[in-house]
Amino acid sequence: MLQQIDTAIAFSVVMLMLSLIVTAVVQVITALADLRGRNLASGLENLLRQIEPEFREKLPDGSTIAQHIGEVVVKHPAIAHAGTRAKAVAKSELIGVLRDLCSDNPAANIDPDAKAKLKALLDERIPGAGQAVAAAQDIEKQLSNALPGQADKVKAALQTAFGTVSKLEHEIGRWFDTIMDRLSDIFTRRTRVITVVVSVLIVVTLQIDSGEILRQITTSPELRAKLTAMSDSALSQADKTFDNSERASAALADIKKNHSDKPDGAQVAVAVDKVPAHVTRCMDGRNALSEAAVKLADKEELLDEFDNACQAKTRQAMGNSYDEIRGMHSDLEKTGLEIVPVKVGGKSVFDSRVDWVGAYGVRRHLAGVFASILLLSLGAPFWFNALRQLSNLKPAIAGKVAEKK
């Protein structure tokens, strides 16, 4: 029984290490391709298409008005940094950027036709604005009587709240949260597709045969013992790799620490603590921090600090990913496990292109490669949980075996 548990642990270690290599490659690809920024631009395009049918019209360059405005927004200097696309935007920030694009001297270049359509929507007031103003006047009278000496402030606040909402602001308020929530699902699906593609490329190129790996583990007690001994280090390495993906929470922790000895330290700490503990993405972290810090006077400076910190974590993660790939590959080589086959069916695999293709003529090897693709496509979290549960199960089984003896 213990031998079967050790075999399962050893195989899980190998699959986890290979999955972590895939995860590290995926992290590099998503960062280099600016997948989060492109995902935000796509979400803004869907938002604009939803709130105004005219934004679906095409411009001379072939793009739609919604697509053009979405791309301009994510590259707007107010929310983007260092020439890259913004990874997140709050509702108030989006409205502010769209207002700027409609101004006489916008901070970003926008197509004149798109600007005209956007300005028309911004100038159009929502139905019922007249009734809202009348209601606001009644409220103004009541509050002015209840708050003597504050009439001017009451009037200014109510004028801001009533009768000044454009159709653009109203529609963004209706659809913003819905569209942004779906962005998370879209990004997850895209990342999942990239994970599968990377798994296929690595497995097919290197001809990784999970059946052959399992055979080596089963027939070699020494190899099985070495891999089983690596379980703790593999779990530790997985934790580090997963930490690289939790850049938002790491950036928030840095901000809280940096402000701990400043006058606003207590207020910043309260705002940061309101953000969910397990926020992983920069976009989610920024949106949550924007809502939590709404009462802070230096809210915009705090959001800029968060953006810079999250970008720094992203660059650090890219560097760490390369080191992780090398380290994990080195650890597997030390065990003596032959992950990349030298020979298949008695013939060399990588001597020539003909030999490489010919290796797939061995049905058992082809089935093992196909199984490797399926197993790695499950993702590192699956193998992490499997290895952790098996590692926790082994002492219990060992104890029962000792009791029987």
Secondary structure, DSSP 8 states (H G I E B T S, - for coil): -HHHHHHHHHHHHHHHHHHHHHHHHHHHHHHHTTHHHHHHHHHHHHHHHHH-GGGGSB-TTS-BHHHHHHHHHHT-TTT--TTS--S---HHHHHHHHHHHTSSS-SS---HHHHHHHHHHHH-B-TTHHHHHHHHHHHHHHHHHHSTT-HHHHHHHHHHHSS--BHHHHHHHHHHHHHHHHHHHHHHHHHHHHHHHHHHHHHHHHT--HHHHHHHHHH-HHHHHHHHHTHHHHHHHHHHHHHHH-HHHHHHHHHHHHTTTSTTHHHHHHHHHHS-TT--SHHHHHHHHHHHTTT-TTHHHHHHHHHHHHHHHHHHHHHHHHHHHHHHHHHHHHTT---S-SEETTEESSSSHHHHHHHTTSHHHHHHHHHHHHHHHT-HHHHHHHHHHHHHHHHHHHHHHHHH-
